[in-house]
Amino acid sequence: MHVLYDENGDFKLGTILTEVEGSLQLESQHGRRTKVKAAHVLLRFASPTPQEMLPAASALRAEIDPAFLWEACSEGEFGFVELAREYFGSTATPAQSYAVLLALQEAPVYFHRKGRGRYRRAPPEILAAALASLEKKRLQQEAIAHWVAELCEFRMPEPLAAVQAMLLYGPDRNRPETKAFEQACLQTGLSGPHLIDRCGRLPSSQDFHVGRFLYEHFPAGAAHPTDGAFVCPDDLETAAVQAFSLDDADTTEIDDAFSVTRLPEGAVRIGIHIAAPALGLDPQGTIAERARKRLSTVYLPGDKITMLPQPVVRAFTLAEGTRCPAVSLYLDVDPADWHIRQTHSCVEAVPVVANLRHQAIDHLNERIANQEDISAEPFGAELQLLHQFALALASARGDSGRSHDRQEYGFQVIDGEVIIKERKRGAPLDKLVAELMILVNSTWGQLLADYDVAGIYRAQSQGKVRMTTVAAPHDGLGVACYAWSSSPLRRYIDLINQWQLIALIGGEAAPFDRNSTTLLSTIREFEPTYAAYAEFQSRMESYWCLRWMLQHHLSTIAAAVIRENLVKLDDLPYFLRLPSLPAEAMPGARVMLDIRAIDLIDSTLDAVYKSALT
């Protein structure tokens, strides 16, 4: 005697060896012996043998139409043997019964399992929905197969072209377009960006990298909407100064300028003038809210995404030849010992007579460092005086004031051609600007604290920097408190602090209290956003370094060993891990590399060690 039994949902065949109450000892069709509970037996039969039963039932199963079987079965719960008798007749053979069981089990859309060997046909409305879903899946699979074939021929199907950004930057693996795209990548052996490039759908490698950043941080696009109101006050008292700024050549958001006024008895009045967009923007207005979401200007070689709309920037930037709204800090200083006698802050219109550019006056750094007379140069006397004041400020903070030269690189991209220029930071003119900015940020931060007006501070203790609404010390700078206030055109924190400061100077209520949602959310969101912007700038600088190498058709390039297998390429801010570097190469050693390949889409450089340089 043979049996058909259920083992954890699988149907199996066996021959009875022994049977005791409640269980059977069986030998499977493959010769394995097993023990089965009697309750799991679905059908007993004398013939055919298990070896003959399975192929016979499978052949019969192939002829059974589940839809017709569904029509043929009765309402209510039924067993497969009962249905086999209705379908094949009252003398249904074991093979026919087994065939019906297989048909029932393989058609869960039509039949719902209710127990071992027992089923119930699906209600008509549920069956219709299930069949529609199956048809939808079938059509989807056909579409996927078609799309994959198109992609493998390097043609981009229109449905995939419509969601190209999603496929490149944020693939949704539940979508059929993504499934087709990933299958095509596997079949072609290409990464997603390279496959799209082969399809002719990647405008440029630069657009690809910028697009990734915009997709994540500016999903609605980087352009500023044209709505949102601001005013540029024209009734401010004009300061009796001749202010000048000191910035890089490509700076358009000019936040700070300086002035020097001689006072009786040899004293001087040093003015630090900060652009004042807070005068023209409602803290709760549309433009301010968008600035809060951006938090900072984003910089990348040859371009930038400004925090504020260009009309606002143009209205408030401290541009040469304009009378600009500003918040000014005046310091009356004794040049004999650089003691600050008194300070005064006010809101006013500042005449800006010059925008000095580092690239044009960098030659003065050496002369200032050597204490040469530069008074014949434009604003030379003022620059020299401010530098001496900056050294005194640095000394008071516990800084030696000596130049800490470090390499920085300026990028210009003109019609796709990249120009990379190296300059030393930490020179006298840089020191001048840095110290005056530390002074204005610490002075105004303390002013807010003294009058219990909320502000956002950067504090540092035990090497850790944090944002806070408490005026805590900044150990790294050596100041009692430090509130960013000097770049309101470029950083939202500075804009917040400027709103607070202007209210304080004007004797009005500050727009934000210490528990303001705006203050607290800005503190929470600023650091990760600022870090993401800086990381993007670094990635794009690396990309343009590769473009520069291709532009100069380099096959070799010199580098300096930093440590282990890390090298820095000459004349470029580009660092590279070099596994082929000899173990004996010490930090500082100079080496020559062979450039084997540059991939602008992956933004990678494939280079190997060639030789040592003396």
C-alpha positions in Angstrom: 0.0 0.0 0.0 1.2 3.5 -0.9 0.3 6.9 0.5 0.3 10.6 -0.4 1.1 12.7 2.6 1.7 16.3 3.7 5.0 17.3 5.1 5.1 20.9 6.1 3.1 21.9 3.1 4.9 19.8 0.6 3.2 16.7 -0.9 5.2 13.5 -0.9 4.7 9.9 -1.8 5.8 6.7 0.0 5.2 3.0 0.6 3.9 1.8 3.9 6.4 -0.5 5.7 4.6 -0.7 9.1 1.6 1.0 10.6 0.8 1.4 14.3 -1.9 3.4 16.0 -1.5 7.0 14.9 1.7 6.7 12.8 3.2 5.0 9.8 6.7 3.9 8.9 7.3 4.7 5.2 9.9 4.3 2.5 10.0 7.2 0.1 10.3 6.7 -3.6 14.0 7.5 -3.2 14.5 4.8 -0.6 14.7 6.9 2.5 12.8 5.7 5.5 10.6 8.2 7.5 8.0 8.2 10.2 4.7 10.1 9.4 1.7 10.8 11.6 -1.5 9.1 10.3 -3.3 12.5 10.4 -0.9 13.8 7.7 -1.9 11.1 5.2 -4.1 12.5 2.4 -4.6 9.5 0.2 -4.0 5.7 0.3 -3.7 3.7 -2.9 -2.5 0.3 -4.1 -1.4 1.4 -7.5 0.3 2.9 -9.3 3.7 2.9 -7.5 5.1 6.2 -6.2 7.6 6.1 -9.0 4.8 6.0 -11.6 2.4 8.2 -9.7 4.3 11.5 -9.9 4.8 11.7 -13.7 1.3 10.5 -14.3 -0.2 13.1 -12.0 2.0 15.8 -13.4 0.9 15.0 -17.0 -2.7 15.2 -15.9 -2.1 18.4 -14.0 -0.9 20.1 -17.1 -4.3 19.6 -18.7 -6.3 21.2 -15.9 -7.3 24.8 -16.3 -7.6 26.4 -12.9 -10.3 28.8 -14.1 -12.5 25.9 -15.3 -11.7 24.0 -12.1 -12.9 27.1 -10.1 -16.1 27.1 -12.2 -16.6 23.4 -11.7 -16.2 23.3 -7.9 -19.1 23.9 -5.5 -19.5 26.6 -2.9 -18.2 25.9 0.6 -15.2 23.9 1.8 -14.2 20.8 -0.1 -11.5 18.1 -0.2 -9.4 17.5 -3.2 -10.7 13.9 -3.6 -14.3 15.2 -3.8 -13.3 17.7 -6.4 -11.5 15.1 -8.4 -14.7 13.0 -8.5 -16.6 16.0 -9.7 -14.0 16.8 -12.4 -13.0 13.3 -13.6 -16.1 11.3 -12.5 -16.9 9.2 -9.5 -14.2 6.7 -10.4 -11.3 9.2 -10.3 -8.0 7.4 -10.1 -5.3 8.2 -7.4 -3.3 9.9 -10.1 -6.3 12.0 -11.1 -6.9 13.0 -7.5 -3.2 13.9 -7.0 -3.4 16.0 -10.2 -6.3 17.9 -8.8 -4.5 18.4 -5.5 -1.5 19.8 -7.4 -3.7 22.1 -9.4 -5.4 23.4 -6.3 -2.1 24.0 -4.5 -0.5 25.8 -7.5 -3.5 28.2 -7.9 -3.8 30.1 -4.7 -5.4 32.9 -6.6 -8.4 30.7 -7.3 -8.4 28.4 -4.2 -7.8 29.2 -0.6 -6.3 26.5 1.5 -8.4 25.6 4.6 -6.5 22.6 5.9 -4.6 19.5 4.8 -6.1 18.6 1.4 -9.0 20.9 1.9 -9.8 24.1 0.0 -12.4 26.8 -0.6 -12.8 28.6 -3.9 -11.9 32.4 -3.9 -14.9 34.7 -3.8 -15.5 36.2 -7.3 -14.6 39.8 -6.3 -11.4 38.7 -4.6 -10.5 36.5 -7.6 -11.1 39.4 -10.0 -8.8 41.7 -8.1 -6.1 39.0 -7.8 -6.3 38.2 -11.5 -6.0 41.9 -12.3 -3.0 42.2 -10.1 -1.4 39.2 -11.8 -2.1 40.7 -15.2 -0.5 43.9 -14.1 2.6 42.0 -12.9 2.8 40.2 -16.2 2.6 43.4 -18.2 5.2 44.9 -15.8 7.6 42.0 -16.3 7.2 42.3 -20.1 7.9 46.1 -19.8 11.0 45.4 -17.7 12.3 42.9 -20.2 11.7 45.3 -23.0 13.5 48.1 -21.2 16.4 45.9 -20.3 16.8 45.0 -23.9 16.7 48.6 -24.9 19.3 49.6 -22.3 21.6 46.8 -23.3 21.5 48.3 -26.8 22.4 51.7 -25.2 19.0 53.2 -25.9 17.2 55.0 -23.0 13.5 54.1 -22.9 11.3 57.1 -22.4 9.7 55.9 -19.0 13.3 55.6 -17.6 14.4 58.9 -19.0 11.5 60.6 -17.1 12.9 59.3 -13.8 16.6 59.5 -14.6 17.5 61.6 -11.5 15.8 59.0 -9.3 17.7 56.2 -11.0 21.0 58.0 -10.6 20.7 59.5 -7.1 18.0 57.8 -5.1 16.8 54.6 -6.7 13.5 53.2 -5.5 13.9 49.5 -5.8 10.1 48.9 -5.6 9.7 50.6 -9.0 9.9 48.6 -12.3 12.1 51.3 -13.8 14.7 50.7 -11.1 14.5 46.9 -11.5 15.0 47.2 -15.3 17.9 49.7 -14.8 19.7 47.5 -12.3 19.3 44.4 -14.5 20.7 46.2 -17.4 23.7 47.4 -15.3 24.4 43.7 -14.4 24.1 42.5 -18.0 26.3 45.3 -19.4 28.8 45.3 -16.6 28.5 49.1 -16.3 27.7 51.3 -13.3 24.5 53.3 -13.5 26.1 56.6 -14.4 28.3 55.0 -17.1 25.3 53.2 -18.6 23.3 56.4 -18.8 26.4 58.0 -20.3 26.6 55.3 -23.0 22.9 56.0 -23.7 23.9 59.6 -24.4 21.7 60.9 -21.6 24.4 62.3 -19.3 24.9 66.0 -20.3 28.4 66.1 -18.7 30.3 64.6 -15.8 30.1 67.9 -14.1 26.3 68.0 -14.3 26.2 64.5 -12.9 28.2 65.4 -9.8 26.3 68.7 -9.3 23.0 67.0 -9.9 23.7 64.5 -7.1 24.2 67.3 -4.6 21.1 69.2 -5.9 18.9 66.1 -5.8 19.8 65.6 -2.1 19.9 69.2 -0.8 17.9 71.2 -3.3 15.2 68.9 -4.7 13.2 71.8 -6.0 16.2 73.4 -7.7 18.8 75.9 -6.6 17.3 78.9 -8.2 15.6 81.4 -5.9 11.9 82.0 -6.4 11.1 85.6 -7.5 8.5 86.2 -4.8 9.3 87.5 -1.4 9.7 91.1 -0.4 12.6 93.1 1.0 13.4 96.8 1.5 16.7 98.6 1.4 16.6 101.5 3.8 17.6 104.8 2.4 17.1 107.0 5.4 20.2 105.9 7.4 22.7 108.5 8.6 25.8 108.4 6.5 29.0 107.5 8.3 31.9 110.0 8.0 34.4 107.3 6.9 36.0 106.0 3.7 35.5 102.3 4.0 37.3 99.6 2.0 37.0 95.8 1.8 39.6 93.1 1.4 38.4 89.9 -0.4 39.3 87.4 -3.1 38.7 88.4 -6.7 35.5 86.3 -7.1 33.8 87.4 -3.9 30.5 89.0 -4.6 28.8 88.7 -1.2 31.1 91.3 0.5 30.1 91.2 4.1 32.8 93.3 5.8 34.8 96.5 5.2 37.1 98.6 7.3 37.9 102.2 8.0 40.5 104.2 9.8 39.9 107.7 11.1 42.5 109.8 12.8 41.4 111.3 16.1 42.9 114.2 18.1 45.9 113.5 20.3 47.1 110.7 18.1 44.3 108.2 18.7 42.6 106.3 15.8 39.1 105.1 15.3 39.0 101.8 13.6 35.7 100.9 12.0 34.5 97.3 11.2 31.5 97.6 9.0 29.3 94.6 8.4 26.7 94.4 5.6 23.2 94.6 7.1 20.6 92.5 5.1 18.7 92.1 8.4 17.6 95.7 8.0 15.6 94.8 4.9 14.4 91.3 5.7 11.4 90.3 7.9 12.7 87.5 10.2 9.4 85.7 9.6 9.2 86.5 5.9 9.4 84.3 2.9 13.0 85.2 2.0 14.2 84.7 5.5 12.4 81.3 5.8 14.1 80.1 2.6 17.5 81.3 3.9 16.8 79.3 7.1 16.3 76.2 5.0 19.6 76.8 3.0 21.5 78.0 6.1 24.6 79.0 4.1 25.9 79.8 0.7 27.3 76.8 -1.1 30.7 77.2 -2.8 32.1 75.1 -5.7 34.8 75.9 -8.2 33.5 78.4 -10.8 30.1 78.7 -9.2 28.1 79.1 -6.0 24.6 78.7 -4.7 23.8 81.8 -2.6 21.9 81.7 0.6 20.0 84.9 -0.3 18.5 85.8 -3.7 20.8 87.9 -6.0 18.6 91.0 -5.7 19.1 91.0 -1.9 22.8 90.3 -2.3 23.2 93.2 -4.8 21.2 95.6 -2.5 23.3 94.9 0.6 26.8 93.8 -0.5 29.5 96.3 0.4 30.3 97.1 -3.2 32.8 99.8 -4.2 31.2 103.1 -5.0 28.0 102.6 -3.0 26.5 103.8 0.2 25.6 100.6 2.0 23.4 99.8 5.0 25.7 98.4 7.7 26.1 97.6 11.3 29.4 99.1 12.4 31.6 98.5 15.4 33.9 101.5 16.2 37.0 101.1 18.4 38.9 104.1 19.7 42.5 102.8 19.9 45.8 104.2 21.2 48.5 103.3 18.6 51.2 103.5 21.3 50.0 100.3 23.0 46.9 99.4 20.9 44.8 99.7 24.0 41.1 99.9 23.1 39.7 103.0 25.0 36.1 102.5 24.1 33.8 100.8 21.6 30.6 101.8 20.0 28.1 100.0 17.8 25.6 101.6 15.4 23.4 101.1 12.4 24.3 103.5 9.5 25.0 103.9 5.8 28.7 103.4 5.0 30.4 104.8 1.9 32.5 102.1 0.4 35.3 103.6 -1.7 37.2 100.5 -2.7 37.0 96.7 -2.9 40.6 95.6 -2.6 41.3 92.1 -4.0 43.9 89.7 -2.6 45.1 88.8 -6.0 45.9 92.4 -6.8 47.6 93.3 -3.5 49.2 90.1 -2.3 52.6 91.6 -3.2 52.1 93.8 -0.1 52.3 90.9 2.3 56.0 90.6 2.2 56.5 94.3 2.6 54.2 94.5 5.6 55.9 91.5 7.2 59.3 93.2 6.7 57.8 96.4 8.2 58.5 98.4 5.0 56.6 101.7 4.4 53.7 101.0 2.1 51.9 104.3 2.6 52.3 105.2 -1.1 50.0 102.2 -2.0 46.2 102.6 -2.0 45.1 102.3 1.6 48.7 101.2 2.4 48.9 103.2 5.6 45.5 101.9 6.8 46.5 98.3 6.0 49.8 98.7 7.9 48.1 100.2 10.9 45.4 97.5 10.9 48.0 94.8 10.7 49.8 96.2 13.8 46.5 96.2 15.6 45.8 92.7 14.5 49.1 91.5 15.9 48.2 93.1 19.3 44.8 91.5 19.2 46.4 88.1 18.5 48.9 88.6 21.3 46.1 89.5 23.8 44.3 86.2 22.8 47.4 84.2 23.6 48.4 83.8 19.9 52.0 84.7 18.9 50.6 86.6 15.9 53.2 84.9 13.6 52.2 83.9 10.2 51.0 80.3 9.9 51.5 79.7 6.3 49.3 77.1 4.7 48.5 76.3 1.1 45.2 77.2 -0.3 44.0 76.9 -3.9 41.8 79.2 -5.9 39.7 77.7 -8.7 38.4 79.6 -11.7 36.4 77.8 -14.4 35.9 79.8 -17.6 34.0 78.1 -20.4 35.0 74.7 -19.1 38.7 75.5 -18.7 40.0 75.3 -15.2 42.6 77.5 -13.7 44.1 76.5 -10.3 46.2 79.0 -8.4 48.0 78.4 -5.2 48.3 81.0 -2.5 49.6 81.1 1.0 47.1 81.7 3.8 48.1 83.2 7.1 50.0 86.1 5.5 49.7 89.6 7.1 46.6 90.6 5.1 44.8 87.4 6.0 45.9 87.9 9.7 44.4 91.4 9.6 41.0 90.2 8.4 40.9 87.2 10.7 41.7 89.1 13.8 39.2 91.9 13.1 36.5 89.3 12.5 37.3 87.5 15.7 37.1 90.8 17.5 33.7 91.8 16.0 32.2 88.4 16.6 33.4 88.2 20.2 32.5 91.9 21.0 29.0 91.7 19.6 28.5 88.2 21.2 29.4 89.7 24.6 27.1 92.7 23.9 24.1 90.4 23.4 25.0 88.5 26.5 25.4 91.6 28.6 21.9 92.7 27.7 20.4 89.2 28.0 19.5 89.1 24.3 19.4 85.6 22.8 22.1 84.8 20.3 23.8 81.7 18.7 27.3 81.1 19.9 30.2 78.8 19.0 31.8 77.5 22.1 34.8 75.3 22.5 36.0 73.4 25.5 38.2 70.3 25.8 38.7 70.4 22.0 35.0 70.1 21.2 33.2 72.8 19.3 29.4 73.2 19.8 26.6 75.6 18.9 24.8 77.0 21.9 22.5 79.9 23.0 24.8 80.4 26.0 27.7 82.9 25.8 30.4 80.3 26.7 34.2 80.6 26.1 35.8 79.5 22.9 39.1 78.0 24.1 40.6 77.6 20.7 40.3 81.4 19.9 41.0 82.5 23.5 37.9 84.6 23.8 35.1 84.7 26.4 32.4 84.2 23.8 32.1 84.0 20.1 28.9 84.7 18.1 29.1 84.6 14.3 27.9 88.0 13.2 30.3 89.0 10.4 28.8 87.1 7.4 25.1 87.7 7.3 25.0 87.5 3.5 26.4 84.0 3.6 25.4 82.3 6.9 22.0 82.2 8.4 23.4 82.1 12.0 25.1 85.5 11.3 21.8 86.8 10.0 19.9 85.7 13.1 22.5 87.4 15.4 22.3 90.5 13.3 18.5 90.7 13.7 19.1 90.4 17.5 21.9 93.0 17.5 20.0 95.6 15.4 17.0 95.3 17.8 19.3 95.8 20.8 21.0 98.8 19.2 17.6 100.3 18.3 16.2 99.7 21.8 13.5 97.3 20.4 12.4 93.8 21.4 14.5 91.1 19.8 12.6 88.9 17.3 13.9 85.7 18.9 13.9 84.6 22.5 16.3 82.0 23.9 13.8 79.1 23.5 12.8 80.2 20.0 12.1 77.3 17.6 14.0 79.1 14.9 17.1 79.4 17.1 17.0 75.8 18.4 16.3 74.2 15.0 19.1 76.3 13.4 21.6 75.1 16.0 20.4 71.5 15.4 20.6 71.6 11.6 23.4 73.9 10.8 26.5 71.7 11.5 25.4 68.7 9.4 24.3 71.0 6.6 27.5 73.1 6.7 29.5 69.9 6.7 27.6 68.5 3.7 28.2 71.8 1.8 32.0 71.6 2.6 32.2 68.0 1.6 30.5 68.8 -1.8 33.0 71.7 -2.3 35.9 69.3 -1.6 34.5 66.7 -4.0 34.1 69.3 -6.8 37.6 70.6 -6.2 38.9 67.0 -6.7 36.8 66.7 -9.8 38.3 69.9 -11.3 41.8 68.8 -10.4 41.1 65.8 -12.7 39.8 68.0 -15.4 42.9 70.2 -15.0 45.1 67.1 -15.5 43.2 66.1 -18.7 43.3 69.7 -19.9 47.1 69.6 -19.6 47.4 66.1 -21.2 49.5 64.8 -18.3 50.8 61.3 -18.4 53.0 61.7 -15.3 52.8 63.9 -12.3 55.0 64.6 -9.3 53.8 64.2 -5.7 54.9 64.4 -2.1 54.5 61.5 0.4 52.3 62.5 3.3 52.4 59.2 5.3 52.3 55.5 4.5 50.8 55.3 1.0 49.1 58.7 1.0 50.5 61.3 -1.4 49.7 64.8 -2.4 50.0 65.8 -6.0 52.2 68.9 -6.8 50.4 72.2 -7.4 46.9 70.6 -6.7 44.8 70.1 -3.7 44.5 66.4 -4.5 45.4 63.5 -2.2 45.7 60.0 -3.4 46.2 56.5 -1.9 49.0 54.8 -3.7 49.3 51.1 -3.0 52.3 50.8 -5.3 54.3 53.3 -3.3 57.5 51.6 -2.0 57.5 50.9 1.7 60.8 52.8 2.1 59.3 56.0 0.9 59.3 58.3 3.9 57.0 61.3 4.6 58.2 64.3 2.7 59.8 62.2 -0.1 59.0 63.3 -3.6 58.0 60.8 -6.2 56.9 60.6 -9.8 53.6 58.9 -10.7 52.4 57.4 -14.0 48.8 58.4 -14.8 47.1 55.3 -16.2 43.4 56.5 -16.3 41.2 59.3 -15.2 37.4 58.7 -14.8 35.5 61.9 -14.6 32.2 60.2 -13.9 33.5 58.2 -11.0 35.9 61.1 -10.2 38.8 58.8 -9.8 42.5 58.8 -10.7 44.3 55.6 -11.5 48.0 56.2 -11.0 51.0 54.1 -10.0 54.5 54.8 -8.6 57.1 55.4 -11.3 60.2 56.6 -9.6 61.7 58.6 -6.8 62.6 62.3 -7.2 65.6 63.9 -5.7 
